[in-house]
């Protein structure tokens, strides 16, 4: 589990670095696609169990919607989506369904999602402060 946390933290920071360094990539779109993709990933893990499949289709829709609003309205939606997805990963084992995810996936996803989510909250807060100081 420790290795999963280390890999997740590292990948979270590498994702942020990638999005910051590659100027042709729009950060909002990059993180929106990432949030939508990680929500959809669970559908691929669980399609063999109907109840799991339904739960994960719902969460995929929720996180896809947060990604959309994060791109169109405010980064706060996207930041909340990453934090909530990391929390979802952590409590997923409490659902009365077979756990079809890879071992320690909860720790890996929690760490990467929260690193990106905290970063996005920081960026959104800075942008909000910049706008309010101009007024």
N, C-alpha and C positions, 0 to 999 in steps of 0.2 A: 504494500500500500504506500509506503514511503516513496518508492521509485515512481509510482503513478503520480503522486503529488509533485515530485521534482520535475517529471516530464511535463505535466500540465502547466506548472508555473513557468517553466522554460519556454514552452510553446506559446503561452500567453504573451510573454515578453517579446518573443521573436515575431509574433503576429503584429504586435504594436509597432515594433521596429520596421518591419516590412512595409506596413501601411504608411508610416511616416517618411521612409526613405524613397519609396517609389512615387514620384510626383505625378505620374500619369494616372494613378489610382485615386479615385475619390473616396476618402475615408468613410463617409457616411454609407455609401453604396457597398464598400468592402465589408464593413461590419454588419450591415443589413443582410447581405447575402450569407455571411458567416452564421449569423443568428438563425436565419431561415434554414440553412443547411443542417445545423446541429439539431434543430427540431425535427427535421425530416429524417435524420439518421436513425432515430429511434424506431420509426415506422419500418425501416429495413431490418432492424434487429428482431422485430416482434410480429411480423406478418403471419407466423405459423400459429399464433394463439389469438383467437378472435377477440377476447376481452382486452388483452394487451394491445392488440392492433387498434381497437376503438379508442382506448385511453390515449394512445400515442398519436392517433390522427387528430384528436382534440387538442393535445398539447402542441402539435405541429402547427395547427391553425392559429392558436393563441400566440405562439412565438413568431410566426410569420406575420401576424397582424401587428405585433409590437415592433418588428423590424420595419414594416411598412410605415408606421407612424413615426418611427425613429428617423427614417429618411425624409419623410414629407413634413413632419411637424417639429419635432424636438429630439435631440439626442438623449434627453432624459428617458424617453420611452425605450430606446434601444438599451441604454444602461440598465434600466429596470429589467428589461428582457433577459439580459445576460445574468444578472444577479438572481432573478427568479428561475432561470433555467438551471443554474448551478444548484439552487436549493431543491428544485425538482429532481435533479440527479441524485441528490443526497437522500431524499425521502422516497424515491421510487421503489426501493426494496420493501417499503411498508405496504405497498399495494398488494392485495390478495391475488396476484398473478405470478406465473413463473418468471423468474429473472433471467431473461434471455440475453442480457448484455455480457460483454467480455468481463473477466475478473478485474476488480478494482476500477472499473469504468467510472463509478460514482466519484471517487477521489480525484481521478484524472480530470473529469469534466467540471467538477466543482472548482478545482484550482484554476483551470484555464478560463472558465466563464467569469469567475470573480475577479481575476486579474484584469480582464478586458472590461468588465462591468464597472469596476472602480475607476479605471482609466477614463472610460467614457463619462462617468459622473463628474470627474475632475474637469474634463474638457468642456462639458456642457455648462458646468458652474462658471468656469472662466469666461465662456462666451456670454453667458447671462450677465455677469458682472461688467464685461466690456460694453454691452449694450446699455445697461442702466447707468453707467458712469458717463456715457455720451449725452444723456438726457439732462 
